[in-house]
Amino acid sequence: MARILIAKHESGSLQPVVDALEMEGHECVVCNTDGSVREVIVDRPPHLVITEADFPGLDVFELVQVLQDSAGDSIPLLVVHSEDAAGDQIGFTWTGLAQKPESLKAVVRSRLAVGQQNSVGAPVLVVDDDASIRLPLAKRLEMEGFRCQTAEDGEEGFSLLADGFDLVLTDVDMPRLDGFGLLEKIRSEPDYKDIPVIIMTAHARSSEEVSRGLDLGANDYVRKPFDMGELVARTRTQLRIRQANRMTVEKQRDLAIIELAGAAAHEINNPLSVVMARLELLLEGSTGEDKMHKDLEQIDHLVRRIADVVQKMSQVKHYQVQNYCGGINIMDLDAASQAE
């Protein structure tokens, strides 16, 4: 179940909301001051925030900024207006509709799903020889929705990369292979070189370690002892950058495929047009009783199928594949030539 932060006045009317959500099994953290809201978000970001629109000391726009600074776009926000309804009932308004507290459950499920799509599930590798740091950090990241594996040194960490990770958090001082050695191996391996790496440095040598780490290709750093909320926020930031880079690569791939398909269609279409014209003349010069005429009709049928494929190639709009025999993917021309 989710951990939900509810920002309400001391005398606010959101208690029915709290009751309804707790009956669903959610953990509700109620905050009555702007300071307590900020503290909860930074210390242990919730899965969802529900706030009264006129919450004192922290309006909606400021709250959005606090959420952005702490966790990017991963925490959905639900703004609620409380209002008097018929009799002793209290109504709640969000997204322009008056609702009862019970119906809030469906809205919460929907908003939580949005938050999960934004950030949950990214695989993260934590590499540190100090179990008192490695294990609590992995546990905290798992509480935030990430999937974590841990390693005690760079050698073990590098051997685990084949499992597939979206980010690596590594200490610097470790036995066998230290963080710098791990970073060098990651950046030298084509399959791993684009994985974001955050180095965790000790205070005593932080400046030297930071400089060397960044020179070797680290994406970011945190100094020990680090603030857990800050480290989680930096992790989310690097994952968002990685996702954006992936989208850029996919766009470049799509453009290359569209250009290739168009060029191939153009090159094939010219000689194909000549073949089709010659076939048409040959068919006109033969009779239906002639065996050659029947062969020409079969050839004409096959050539027209080729022409249909070439036309689809010239109309490719996006990257779309389908499974072929032997686990090989091939271009799905029917889907790729249709608008998304």
For each residue, the residues with C-beta under 8 A, 3 or more apart:
1: 24 25 26 27
2: 26 27 46 47 48 108 112
3: 26 27 29 44 46 47
4: 21 26 27 28 29 46 47 48 49 50 108
5: 29 31 37 40 41 46 48 49 50
6: 14 17 18 28 29 30 31 49 50 51
7: 31 32 37 49 50 51 52 55 58 63
8: 12 13 14 30 31 32 51 52 55
9: 12 32 52 55 56
10: 32
11:
12: 8 9 15 32 52 82
13: 8 16 82 90
14: 6 8 17 18 50 52 80 82
15: 12 18 19
16: 13 19 20 90 101
17: 6 14 20 21 50 80 92 101 104
18: 6 14 15 21 22 28 30
19: 15 16 22 23 101
20: 16 17 23 24 101 102 104 105
21: 4 17 18 24 26 28 104 105 108
22: 18 19 25 26 27 28
23: 19 20
24: 1 20 21 105 108
25: 1 22
26: 1 2 3 4 21 22 108
27: 1 2 3 4 22
28: 4 6 18 21 22
29: 3 4 5 6 40 46
30: 6 8 18
31: 5 6 7 8 36 37 40
32: 7 8 9 10 12 36
33: 36 37 56 57
34: 37 38 55 56 57 58
35: 38 39 57
36: 31 32 33 39 40
37: 5 7 31 33 34 40 41 51 55 58 63 66
38: 34 35 41 42 58 66
39: 35 36 42 43
40: 5 29 31 36 37 43 44 46
41: 5 37 38 45 46 49 66 67 70 71 75
42: 38 39 45 70 229
43: 39 40 228 229
44: 3 40 143 229
45: 41 42 70 71 74 75 144 229 232
46: 2 3 4 5 29 40 41 49 75
47: 2 3 4 75 112 115 116 145
48: 2 4 5 75 76 77 78 108 111 112 115
49: 4 5 6 7 41 46 63 67 75 76 77 78
50: 4 5 6 7 14 17 77 78 79 80 108
51: 6 7 8 37 55 58 60 63 77 78 79 80
52: 7 8 9 12 14 55 79 80 81 82
53: 60 79 80 81
54: 59
55: 7 8 9 34 37 51 52 58 59 63
56: 9 33 34
57: 33 34 35
58: 7 34 37 38 51 55 62 63 66
59: 54 55 62 63
60: 51 53 63 64 77 79
61: 64 65
62: 58 59 65 66
63: 7 37 49 51 55 58 59 60 66 67 77
64: 60 61 67 68 77
65: 61 62 68 69
66: 37 38 41 58 62 63 69 70
67: 41 49 63 64 70 71 75 77
68: 64 65 71 72 73
69: 65 66 233
70: 41 42 45 66 67 75 229 233
71: 41 45 67 68 74 75 119 232 233 236
72: 68 118 119 233 236 237 240
73: 68 118 240
74: 45 71 115 118 119 120 236
75: 41 45 46 47 48 49 67 70 71 115
76: 48 49 111 112 114 115
77: 48 49 50 51 60 63 64 67 111
78: 48 49 50 51 94 107 108 111
79: 50 51 52 53 60 94
80: 14 17 50 51 52 53 92 93 94
81: 52 53 92 93 94
82: 12 13 14 52 90 91 92
83: 90 91 92 93 98
84: 90 91
85: 89 90 91 98
86: 89
87:
88:
89: 85 86 100
90: 13 16 82 83 84 85 101
91: 82 83 84 85 98 99 100
92: 17 80 81 82 83 98 99 100 101 104
93: 80 81 83 96 97 98 99
94: 78 79 80 81 97 99 107
95: 107
96: 93
97: 93 94
98: 83 85 91 92 93
99: 91 92 93 94 103 104 107
100: 89 91 92 103 104
101: 16 17 19 20 90 92 104
102: 20 105
103: 99 100 106 107
104: 17 20 21 92 99 100 101 107 108
105: 20 21 24 102 108 109
106: 103 109 110
107: 78 94 95 99 103 104 110 111
108: 2 4 21 24 26 48 50 78 104 105 111 112
109: 105 106 112 113
110: 106 107 113 114
111: 48 76 77 78 107 108 114 115
112: 2 47 48 76 108 109 115 116
113: 109 110 116 117
114: 76 110 111 117 118
115: 47 48 74 75 76 111 112 118 119 120
116: 47 112 113 119 120 121 145
117: 113 114 120
118: 72 73 74 114 115
119: 71 72 74 115 116 122 144 145 236 239
120: 74 115 116 117 145 146
121: 116 145 146 147
122: 119 146 147 166 167 239
123: 146 147 148 149 163 164 165 166 167
124: 141 146 147 148 149 165 166 167 168 169 235
125: 148 149 150 151 157 160 161 165 167 168 169
126: 134 137 138 141 148 149 150 151 169 170
127: 134 150 151 152 153 154 156 157 168 169 170 171 174 179 182
128: 133 134 137 150 152 169 170 171 174 200
129: 134 152 153 171 173 174 175
130: 133 134 171
131: 134 135 152
132: 135 136
133: 128 130 136 137 171 200 224
134: 126 127 128 129 130 131 137 138 150 152
135: 131 132 138 139 150
136: 132 133 139 140
137: 126 128 133 134 140 141 169 228 231
138: 126 134 135 141 142 148 149 150
139: 135 136 142 143
140: 136 137 143 144 228 232
141: 124 126 137 138 144 146 148 232 235
142: 138 139 145 146 147 148
143: 44 139 140
144: 45 119 140 141 232
145: 47 116 119 120 121 142
146: 120 121 122 123 124 141 142 235
147: 121 122 123 124 142
148: 123 124 125 126 138 141 142
149: 123 124 125 126 138 160 163 165
150: 125 126 127 128 134 135 138
151: 125 126 127 154 156 157 159 160
152: 127 128 129 131 134 156 174
153: 127 129 156 157 174 175 176 177 178
154: 127 151 157 158 170 174 176 177 178 179 181 182 185
155: 158 159 176 177
156: 127 151 152 153 159 160
157: 125 127 151 153 154 160 161 168 170 177 182
158: 154 155 161 177 182 185 186
159: 151 155 156 162
160: 125 149 151 156 157 163 165
161: 125 157 158 164 165 168 186 189 191 192 195
162: 159
163: 123 149 160
164: 123 161
165: 123 124 125 149 160 161 168 195
166: 122 123 124 195 196 239 242
167: 122 123 124 125 195 196 197 198 235 238 239 242
168: 124 125 127 157 161 165 182 186 195 196 197 198
169: 124 125 126 127 128 137 197 198 200 231 235
170: 126 127 128 154 157 174 179 182 183 197 198 199 200
171: 127 128 129 130 133 174 179 199 200
172: 178 179 180 199 200 201 202 205 209 213
173: 129 178 179 202
174: 127 128 129 152 153 154 170 171 177 178 179
175: 129 153 178
176: 153 154 155
177: 153 154 155 157 158 174 181 182 185
178: 153 154 172 173 174 175 181 182
179: 127 154 170 171 172 173 174 182 183 199 200 213
180: 172 183 184 212 213 216
181: 154 177 178 184 185
182: 127 154 157 158 168 170 177 178 179 185 186
183: 170 179 180 186 187 197 199 213 216 217 218
184: 180 181 187 188 216
185: 154 158 177 181 182 188 189 192
186: 158 161 168 182 183 189 192 193 195 197 217
187: 183 184 192 193 216 217
188: 184 185 193
189: 161 185 186 192 193
190: 193
191: 161
192: 161 185 186 187 189 195
193: 186 187 188 189 190
194: 242 245
195: 161 165 166 167 168 186 192 242
196: 166 167 168 219 220 238 239 241 242
197: 167 168 169 170 183 186 217 218 219
198: 167 168 169 170 218 219 220 221 222 231 234 235 238
199: 170 171 172 179 183 209 210 213 218 220 221 222
200: 128 133 169 170 171 172 179 221 222 223 224 226
201: 172 205 206 209 210 213 221 222 223 224
202: 172 173 205 206 209 223 224
203: 206 223 224 225
204:
205: 172 201 202 208 209
206: 201 202 203 209 210 223
207: 210 211
208: 205 211 212
209: 172 199 201 202 205 206 212 213 221
210: 199 201 206 207 213 214 221 223
211: 207 208 214 215
212: 180 208 209 215 216
213: 172 179 180 183 199 201 209 210 216 218 221
214: 210 211 217 218 221
215: 211 212
216: 180 183 184 187 212 213
217: 183 186 187 197 214
218: 183 197 198 199 213 214 221
219: 196 197 198 238 241
220: 196 198 199 234 237 238
221: 198 199 200 201 209 210 213 214 218
222: 198 199 200 201 226 230 231 234
223: 200 201 202 203 206 210 226
224: 133 200 201 202 203
225: 203
226: 200 222 223 230 231
227: 230 231
228: 43 137 140 231 232
229: 42 43 44 45 70 232 233
230: 222 226 227 233 234
231: 137 169 198 222 226 227 228 234 235
232: 45 71 140 141 144 228 229 235 236
233: 69 70 71 72 229 230 236 237
234: 198 220 222 230 231 237 238
235: 124 141 146 167 169 198 231 232 238 239
236: 71 72 74 119 232 233 239 240
237: 72 220 233 234 240 241
238: 167 196 198 219 220 234 235 241 242
239: 119 122 166 167 196 235 236 242 243
240: 72 73 236 237 243 244
241: 196 219 237 238 244 245
242: 166 167 194 195 196 238 239 245 246
243: 239 240 246 247
244: 240 241 247 248
245: 194 241 242 248 249
246: 242 243 249 250
247: 243 244 250 251
248: 244 245 251 252
249: 245 246 252 253
250: 246 247 253 254 319
251: 247 248 254 255
252: 248 249 255 256
253: 249 250 256 257 319
254: 250 251 257 258 318 319
255: 251 252 258 259
256: 252 253 259 260
257: 253 254 260 261 316 319 331
258: 254 255 261 262 316 317 318
259: 255 256 262 263
260: 256 257 263 264
261: 257 258 264 265 313 314 316 331 336
262: 258 259 265 266 313 314 316
263: 259 260 266 267
264: 260 261 267 268 313
265: 261 262 268 269 310 311 313 314
266: 262 263 269 270 314
267: 263 264 270
268: 264 265 271 272 306 310 313
269: 265 266 272 273 307 310 314
270: 266 267 273 274
271: 268 274 275
272: 268 269 275 276 303 306 307 310
273: 269 270 276 277
274: 270 271 277 278
275: 271 272 278 279 303
276: 272 273 279 280 300 303 304 307
277: 273 274 280 281
278: 274 275 281 282
279: 275 276 282 283 296 299 300 303
280: 276 277 283 284 300
281: 277 278 284 285
282: 278 279 285 286 296
283: 279 280 286 293 296 297 300
284: 280 281
285: 281 282
286: 282 283 290 292 293 296
287: 290 293
288: 293 294
289: 293
290: 286 287 293 294
291: 294 295
292: 286 295 296
293: 283 286 287 288 289 290 296 297
294: 288 290 291 297 298
295: 291 292 298 299
296: 279 282 283 286 292 293 299 300
297: 283 293 294 300 301
298: 294 295 301 302
299: 279 295 296 302 303
300: 276 279 280 283 296 297 303 304
301: 297 298 304 305
302: 298 299 305 306
303: 272 275 276 279 299 300 306 307
304: 276 300 301 307 308
305: 301 302 308 309
306: 268 272 302 303 309 310
307: 269 272 276 303 304 310 311
308: 304 305 311 312
309: 305 306 312 313 333
310: 265 268 269 272 306 307 313 314
311: 265 307 308 314 315
312: 308 309 315 316 333 334 336 337
313: 261 262 264 265 268 309 310 316 333 337
314: 261 262 265 266 269 310 311
315: 311 312 337
316: 257 258 261 262 312 313 331 333 336 337
317: 258 336 337 338 339 340
318: 254 258 336 340
319: 250 253 254 257 336
320: 331 332 335 336
321: 329 330 331 332
322: 329 330 331 332 335
323: 327 328 329
324: 328 329 330
325: 328
326:
327: 323
328: 323 324 325
329: 321 322 323 324
330: 321 322 324
331: 257 261 316 320 321 322 336
332: 320 321 322 335 336
333: 309 312 313 316 336 337
334: 312 337 338
335: 320 322 332 338
336: 261 312 316 317 318 319 320 331 332 333
337: 312 313 315 316 317 333 334
338: 317 334 335
339: 317
340: 317 318
